Amino acid sequence: MNRFHKSRGRLRYLRVLLPALLFCVMLLLLLEGLSSVSSAAAREEALRLRETVLQDAVQCYALEGFYPEDLNYLEEHYGLSYDSKKYVVSYEVIGSNLMPDVTVIPLKERGAGS
């Protein structure tokens, strides 16, 4: 009888367990990377929305001589559109001849269970 027979069984489990463990670690790293890319893309999208609102307000000022009093004016006359389920846009007018303060707040998306 071969005295190394039992150690081959342990080696066989190690040969299966090690690649499976490595696969799980790589999968977790991939998911974490995708989450971070998604988060960065959401921040960039919110920044672009803020820039778009400001550009439309400046265009209104250049063409009509005043900054609009609210976002509805920009939506109706300048084609501004955004997903109100994803973002809250705070548009605060200081005066008709002063640039408004625009803040875009991303809303957290709800999961399927919420």
N, C-alpha and C positions, 0 to 999 in steps of 0.2 A: 504494500500500500504506500502511496505517495504521502509523505508527511506535510507537504505544502498544499494539499488539496483544499483545506478549509480557507486558507488565505486567498485562494483564487475567487472564492465566493465574495469575500469582502472587496476584493479588487474589482469585481464585476459591478457591484453596487456603486463603488466610487466612480467607475467609468460612466455610469448612467447618471448618477446624482450630480457630479461636477458640471457637466454640460447643461443640465437642466437648471442648476443654480445660476450659472453664468448667463443663460438665456433670460432668466427672470430679472437679474440685475440690469442687463442691457435693455430689457423692455421697460423697466422703471425709469431708467435714464432717458430713454426716448420719450416716454410720456411726460416727464418733467420738462424736457426741452420743448415739446409741442405746447405745453401749457404756458411757458414763458414767452414763446413766439406769439401765441394768441393774445396774451396780455399786452405785449408791446404793440401789436396791431390795433387793439382796442384803444390804447392811449393815443396812437397816431391818428386814428379815425376821429376821436374827440377833438384833437388839435386842429385837424383839417376842417371840421364843422365850425369851430370857433373862427378860423380864418375866413371861411366862406361867409359867415354872418357879418363879420367886420367889412369884408370887401363889398358885400351888397349894400351895407349902410353907407359906406364911403361913396359908392356909385350913386346912391340916392342923393347924397349931399351934393355931389358934383353936378348932377342933372337938375335937381329940384331946389337946391339951396337950403335944405334942412335934413337933419337926421330923422329917420322915422321914429314915431312914438312907441311902436311895439313890433313884435315879430310878424303879426298878421299882415301889416303893411308890406313887409318884405316878401311874405309868401304870396300875397295877391298881385303885387306889381313887379316883383323882381324874380319870381320863380323859386324862391327859397323853399326847400323841402328837406325834411329829416325824419328819422324814425323816432317818434315821441315815446315809444315803448323801450327804446334803448338809451335815450338821452333826455335830460332836462336842461333846457337852455334858459339861463337867466339873462335877460336883456334889460338893463337899467339905464334909463335916459336921464342925463344930467341937465341938458338944455338942448334946444333945437340946433344950436350951432357948436355944441361940444360932442366929441366922440362918445358914444355910449359904452358902458362897461358890460362886456359879454363874458359869461362864464358857462362852460359846458360841463355838466356832471353826468358821467356814465352811470346808468342804473345797472345793478347786478342782475344778471339773467337768472331766472328761476329754473330749477331742475324739473324733471318730469314728475317727481314726487311732491313738489310744493304746490 
